[in-house]
Amino acid sequence: MKKLPSTLPNMLCVLTLISVIAAGALAYVNKMTAGPIEENKARTLAEGINTVLSVSDAQVQQTTEVEDANGNPVILYATDKGMAVQAIDPNGFGGTLKVLVGFSDEGAIKGYTVLEHAETPGLGAKASFWFQKGEKGDIIGKNPGEKELTVSKDGGDVDAITASTITSRAFLRAVNVAFHAYAGASATDAQSGASAQQHAKAAPPQGEE
């Protein structure tokens, strides 16, 4: 095969062809992996919801996204076994910390899991278990509506992770945000239910005006 002359137009053609082939290959790989990635995310979320609600077969019935006071996204997962709320705090020691928290009907924390974090391994990363039932910073069963969760150094009653106060504060802020979103949703549902009940009582029998 005759070698193409090393002219500018020829080089541009070759570079364009290589770019097109590379773009096509990347698009193909993305298409092939998009499905499994989404399936893995859905499976991880389902497992997380079951964990924080202390059940094994919760079915999500409604997903609602709202914003906290700082404009950060908060996602509420209403299931047939209770409510799980995903919230973030962008000011962890290493960056954003994302948690998923399950609440009882009374607002007590049933469980939590840390979905994402960039905290220091061996220190801030301990948030995944430090605040679990029976651990030093145990928050399970506490109701943020009765008393906002804060570390003891700030006058609260939650023991911070050793040498990781910044992470602990970020974690508890995220949990408090999750609770406020849960409480707001519960209040809205209660008002809607009361309005519907009042409307039903006020409605005249069929055939009357």
C-alpha positions as CSV (number, residue, x, y, z in Angstrom):
1,M,0.0,0.0,0.0
2,K,1.3,3.4,-1.0
3,K,2.3,5.6,1.9
4,L,0.3,8.9,2.1
5,P,2.4,12.0,1.7
6,S,3.0,13.8,4.9
7,T,0.9,16.8,4.0
8,L,-1.2,18.9,6.3
9,P,-4.6,17.8,4.7
10,N,-3.5,14.1,4.9
11,M,-2.6,14.4,8.6
12,L,-5.8,16.2,9.4
13,C,-7.8,13.4,7.6
14,V,-5.9,10.7,9.6
15,L,-6.4,12.5,12.9
16,T,-10.1,13.0,12.1
17,L,-10.5,9.3,11.3
18,I,-8.8,8.3,14.5
19,S,-11.0,10.6,16.5
20,V,-14.2,9.2,14.9
21,I,-13.1,5.6,15.7
22,A,-12.2,6.5,19.3
23,A,-15.5,8.3,19.8
24,G,-17.4,5.4,18.4
25,A,-15.5,3.0,20.6
26,L,-16.2,5.1,23.8
27,A,-19.9,5.4,22.9
28,Y,-20.1,1.7,22.5
29,V,-18.4,1.0,25.8
30,N,-20.6,3.5,27.5
31,K,-23.7,2.0,26.1
32,M,-22.7,-1.5,27.1
33,T,-21.8,-0.5,30.7
34,A,-24.6,2.0,31.4
35,G,-27.2,-0.7,32.1
36,P,-25.1,-2.7,34.6
37,I,-24.0,0.5,36.3
38,E,-27.6,1.6,36.8
39,E,-28.6,-1.9,38.0
40,N,-25.8,-1.8,40.5
41,K,-26.9,1.6,41.8
42,A,-30.5,0.5,42.1
43,R,-29.4,-2.7,44.0
44,T,-27.1,-0.7,46.3
45,L,-29.9,1.8,47.1
46,A,-32.5,-1.0,47.7
47,E,-30.0,-2.7,50.1
48,G,-29.4,0.6,51.8
49,I,-33.1,1.3,52.3
50,N,-33.6,-2.2,53.8
51,T,-30.6,-1.6,56.1
52,V,-31.7,1.7,57.5
53,L,-35.3,0.6,58.0
54,S,-34.2,-2.7,59.5
55,V,-36.3,-4.8,57.1
56,S,-35.5,-7.1,54.2
57,D,-38.2,-6.4,51.6
58,A,-39.1,-2.7,51.5
59,Q,-40.7,-1.5,48.3
60,V,-40.2,2.1,47.2
61,Q,-43.6,3.6,46.5
62,Q,-42.7,7.2,45.9
63,T,-39.5,9.2,45.5
64,T,-39.4,12.9,46.2
65,E,-36.5,15.3,45.8
66,V,-36.4,18.6,47.7
67,E,-33.7,21.0,48.8
68,D,-32.3,21.8,52.2
69,A,-31.8,25.3,53.5
70,N,-28.5,25.6,51.6
71,G,-29.9,24.4,48.3
72,N,-28.4,20.9,48.6
73,P,-30.5,18.0,47.3
74,V,-32.4,15.8,49.7
75,I,-34.2,12.7,48.4
76,L,-37.1,11.0,50.3
77,Y,-37.9,7.4,49.6
78,A,-41.4,6.5,50.8
79,T,-41.8,2.7,51.1
80,D,-44.3,0.3,52.4
81,K,-42.1,-0.2,55.5
82,G,-41.4,3.4,56.3
83,M,-39.4,6.4,55.1
84,A,-35.7,6.6,54.2
85,V,-34.0,9.9,53.5
86,Q,-30.8,10.7,51.6
87,A,-29.0,13.9,52.5
88,I,-25.6,15.4,52.2
89,D,-23.2,17.7,53.9
90,P,-20.6,19.3,51.6
91,N,-18.2,20.2,54.5
92,G,-16.7,17.0,55.6
93,F,-13.0,16.9,56.2
94,G,-12.3,15.5,52.8
95,G,-15.4,16.8,51.0
96,T,-19.0,15.8,50.6
97,L,-20.5,13.2,52.9
98,K,-23.8,11.5,51.8
99,V,-25.9,9.5,54.2
100,L,-29.2,7.5,54.0
101,V,-31.3,7.5,57.2
102,G,-34.4,5.5,58.1
103,F,-37.0,7.0,60.6
104,S,-39.7,5.5,62.6
105,D,-43.2,7.0,62.5
106,E,-42.3,9.0,65.6
107,G,-39.2,10.4,64.0
108,A,-36.6,8.2,65.8
109,I,-33.6,7.0,63.8
110,K,-34.0,3.3,62.9
111,G,-30.7,3.0,61.1
112,Y,-28.3,4.7,58.7
113,T,-25.6,4.0,56.1
114,V,-22.9,6.2,54.6
115,L,-23.4,6.2,50.9
116,E,-20.4,8.3,49.9
117,H,-17.5,10.0,51.6
118,A,-14.0,11.3,51.0
119,E,-12.8,11.1,54.6
120,T,-9.5,9.9,55.8
121,P,-9.2,6.1,56.0
122,G,-9.0,5.0,59.6
123,L,-10.3,8.3,60.9
124,G,-13.3,10.0,59.3
125,A,-14.1,6.9,57.4
126,K,-15.2,5.4,60.8
127,A,-18.5,7.3,60.4
128,S,-19.8,4.1,58.6
129,F,-19.9,2.3,62.0
130,W,-19.1,4.8,64.8
131,F,-22.7,6.0,65.2
132,Q,-24.3,2.6,64.8
133,K,-26.2,0.8,67.6
134,G,-23.9,-0.1,70.5
135,E,-21.0,1.9,69.3
136,K,-19.4,4.9,71.0
137,G,-21.4,7.5,69.1
138,D,-24.6,5.5,68.9
139,I,-27.5,7.6,67.5
140,I,-29.9,4.8,66.8
141,G,-33.2,5.4,68.6
142,K,-32.5,9.2,69.0
143,N,-35.1,11.6,67.7
144,P,-33.5,14.8,66.2
145,G,-36.9,16.5,66.6
146,E,-36.6,16.3,70.4
147,K,-33.0,17.4,70.4
148,E,-30.8,18.2,67.4
149,L,-27.9,15.9,67.1
150,T,-24.5,17.6,67.9
151,V,-21.2,16.4,69.2
152,S,-20.4,16.7,72.9
153,K,-17.7,19.3,72.1
154,D,-20.5,21.6,70.9
155,G,-22.8,20.9,73.9
156,G,-24.5,17.9,72.4
157,D,-24.7,14.3,73.6
158,V,-23.1,12.4,70.7
159,D,-19.4,11.3,71.1
160,A,-17.4,12.5,68.1
161,I,-15.1,10.1,66.2
162,T,-11.7,10.2,67.8
163,A,-9.5,12.8,66.0
164,S,-12.3,13.4,63.5
165,T,-14.6,16.1,64.9
166,I,-15.0,17.8,61.5
167,T,-16.3,14.6,60.0
168,S,-18.6,13.9,62.9
169,R,-20.1,17.4,62.7
170,A,-20.7,16.9,58.9
171,F,-22.3,13.5,59.5
172,L,-24.6,14.8,62.2
173,R,-25.6,17.8,60.1
174,A,-26.5,15.5,57.3
175,V,-28.6,13.4,59.6
176,N,-30.4,16.5,61.0
177,V,-31.1,17.6,57.4
178,A,-32.6,14.2,56.6
179,F,-34.8,14.4,59.7
180,H,-36.1,17.9,58.9
181,A,-37.0,16.7,55.4
182,Y,-38.8,13.7,56.9
183,A,-40.7,15.9,59.4
184,G,-41.7,18.3,56.6
185,A,-43.0,15.4,54.4
186,S,-44.8,13.9,57.4
187,A,-46.5,17.2,58.2
188,T,-47.6,17.7,54.6
189,D,-49.1,14.2,54.5
190,A,-50.9,14.8,57.8
191,Q,-52.4,18.1,56.5
192,S,-53.4,16.5,53.2
193,G,-55.1,13.7,55.1
194,A,-56.9,16.1,57.4
195,S,-58.1,18.2,54.4
196,A,-59.4,15.1,52.6
197,Q,-61.2,14.0,55.7
198,Q,-62.8,17.4,56.2
199,H,-63.8,17.5,52.6
200,A,-65.4,14.0,52.8
201,K,-67.4,15.1,55.9
202,A,-68.6,18.3,54.2
203,A,-69.6,16.7,50.9
204,P,-73.5,16.4,50.6
205,P,-75.1,13.0,49.8
206,Q,-75.4,12.2,46.1
207,G,-78.5,13.7,44.5
208,E,-78.5,16.8,46.9
209,E,-77.3,20.3,46.2
